[in-house]
Amino acid sequence: MLSDPIGLVWLLAIALVTFGVSAVATYVLSRGLVPFLRILDHPNARSLHAIPVPRTGGVAVIVAIAVGLSLAEIASDLPPAMGWLLAAAAPIAIISLLDDWRGVPVRARLVAQLGSAILLVIAGLSWNGPWLPGNSLTPPPWLAPVLMVLFIVWMINLYNFMDGMDGLAGGMAVFGFGALALLGWQNGNVPYLLVNGIFCASALGFLTGNFPPARIFLGDLGSALLGLLAAVMILWGTRAGVMGFWTGALAFSPFIVDATWTLLSRATRGERLWEAHRSHHYQRLVLAGWSRRRVLARAYLLMAAAAACAVAAPRLHGSEQWMLLAGWAMIYWLAHLRVEHSVRTASGIAR
């Protein structure tokens, strides 16, 4: 299909339709044209916005993905595992929409997330690829399911944590899923290319209403769904031999690193991890006086670079892959120092 002109036209057509459906649905929901979906995000201690904004962008993403997957099934049979993915996404979507509407206890959300992750393990999604470059550190069979569940639950939550600024979570989805789609294309894996391309196009359509100043937010529904899909696509790609686990994680590393770093930092300070905060690097830059567009531009450069390196990684030798990882560790450390400098400078000016 990848070398067939008709097949390529199908791929582009599906992507364009998915983008269009997402953009139209985003516009409709941002205008409050669907009465029972008029759910507003009111500013709180974690927010960077000052006025209520609709938080139903996740609905637009889901609708677009549903249309795209339906078209993909016509163009090329999708793996049976996609049915399991949809089944696992259902409880996440339901409880997240309820959380957007009236609020749901943390424990209830965690139970739904664990249930979805365990369902995917039962369905046969396995972690049988290398963690790190050089086909090293493949998880033992008895440990892999536990790590999978923890990884899926963490990705769902970290995506929610990072969804706190206009254009950020949608942009990460575009670059992250776009990178995975290109990896599928390089590997000749058509279903993997199709599915990730659909996720990328749906996120891109949502961004038409989410760039600063945003007219609509993803909400917990959208962020939890994208986190789940990111985790599953990384694990699927690892199992299918499209890439190593670390390569897929690199594509989403701007979110993974920031959220994990912030969680560990707050834990060492004895803070309550489930409470709202504004400690993420992007939030601290905004509070230090950076405009949202400036922060977003820097974030997109980081996301684009991580995605490009993830796409190039499988063609590198083992030693080069280790050098790539070391380089990214240095990049993130320097980025952290830059944020600290900006915060200290802003504090000095304020005094």
Protein Blocks (a to p, Z undefined) as FASTA:
>chain_A
ZZpmklmmmmmmmmmmmmmmmmmmmmmmmnopamklmccddddfkbcbfbdcdfklmmmm
mmmmmmmmmmmmmmoccdfklmmmmmmmmmmmmmmmmmmmnopafklmmmmmmmmmmmmm
mnopacfbcfbghiiaiacfklmmmmmmmmmmmmmmmmmmmmmcghklmmmmmmmmmmmm
mmmmmnopaklmmmmmmmmmmmmmmmmmmcccdfbdfbjmlmmmmmmmmmmmmmmmmmno
pacfklmmmmmmmmmmmmmmmmmmmmmnopafkbccdfbfklmmmmnopafklmmmmmmm
mmmmmmmmmmmmmmpcfklmmmmmmmmmmmmmmmmmmmmmmmmmmmmmmZZ
